[in-house]
Structures are given as C-alpha cells and as structure tokens.
C-alpha cells in the first residue's frame, strides 16, 4: 500500500517546476495523497494550474495571499467543503524585499523586517490555525527552512532571522497541536536552484561551496527533498514533531 494512501493535503508555495514545494507535492501524490494547491497572485496562476492539473482535472487550485486572513479563511472553507478533512499541509512560503538581501543586515528597514516575518514565519502560524479544525484524524505540517536560520550566511540577512522565527514557531506549534496528533516539522534544505534562491546574491558560489565542503561532496536534489517530505507526512514519522531535519548532504555538521 502507498505510504500516503487516502491522505488529503494542501500545498502552499509552488511557483514553477523547480520549486521545492513541487518536488514534495509530486512525491506526496506518488505516495497516494490527494492534494489541493494555492497560488499567490495572477503572475503564478498559470504555472500552478499547469503543474497541478497533471494530478487530475478536478484538482483544487485556489488563490491565497498569506498576508490576508480572509484569503486563508476562504481557502480552508473551500478545502473543507471539498475534502471534509485534512491530513497534510506543506508550507513553502518565504519572501523578503530584494534590497534586504543585499548589503548589510544592520541596514534592514523596519518594513523589510515586518514583511519578511509576516510572509515567511507568521504565515505558518496562520495556516496551522486554519488547518487545525480540519485535521480531525491528526496530521502532518511540514515547513521549509534553511541553514541561515542557525548560522550567518552572507546576503541571506533578514531571511535568516525570519527562518529562525519559523523554526521557533514550529516548536511552539508542535507543543500546541500535539494533543490533537498534529505534528509540525521543518526541512532545512541545502541550496537548490529555485526561483527564490536565485534572488540571493552569490547563489552560484554558494552551490559550489556546499559541493566542496559537504561530507557527501554534492548538493541535494529535489527528489531527495520529496522523499524526506513524504517520510515526515507518513506514519513512519509518527513520533517526530517540533524538529528541524537537515537535508543538505551533511553540510550542517561541518565546523570547517
């Protein structure tokens, strides 16, 4: 039997075929889950519809700006009407203004700090709160993080601070939702050539650095993140919650 047979899930954060969210969605689908998708803005609508449509013409695809509570409420109302319940949620949503990812962190504006934390960290809290009433049989919430939450990565700047907030939020959510058998975990992925990553100054050098210094002497590939996402969504991870799993070819263990 497929690992996720009969599971119902929703995916936030697919931008295009290179998205980590898409890699995990594909893996969840292959494992037997039925999924709904959201997109942020008309610019991404066609991409998400084209990709999600490969899972079936009746795949639920909804607009959602995670900074708007009314959008979030609408999404989960419609998911509840179509699915009746929910088991899985993928949070792969992050944003910081481009100028905040250049120069010095000390120059981060108040607005850039607010926006990056609202979209990249608070949204997980808002989505988990909205999903909770539908996760009547327990569930798994998976969020995407990065090593810049733990250590300084030049140019990652305010996004690293927002990811640290995301990881802390994961732990507090895991505590709150645990009695309802809802697990909340983060995957801290090594650098992957996504649309979001290419906005980070020096990203190509980062890929080379990881390949040279990680114990496995290579970079992670999207399919491996999909496999980890499937594990965290499955009964095999039933006792794992509030954790950050590093999927980075071992880079995180290195001191030099």
Secondary structure, DSSP 8 states (H G I E B T S, - for coil): --TTTT-EEEEE---STT-HHHHHHHHHHHTT-EEEEEESSHHHHHHHHHHHGGG-TT--EEE--TT-HHHHHHHHHHHHHHHSS--EEEE------GGGGSS-GGG--HHHHHHHHIIIIIHHHHHHHHHHTT-TT-EEEEEEE-GGGTS--TTTHHHHHHHHHHHHHHHHHHHHHGGGTEEEEEEEE-----TTGGGSTTHHHHHHHHHHHSTTSS---HHHHHHHHHHHHSGGGTT--S-EEEESTTGGG---
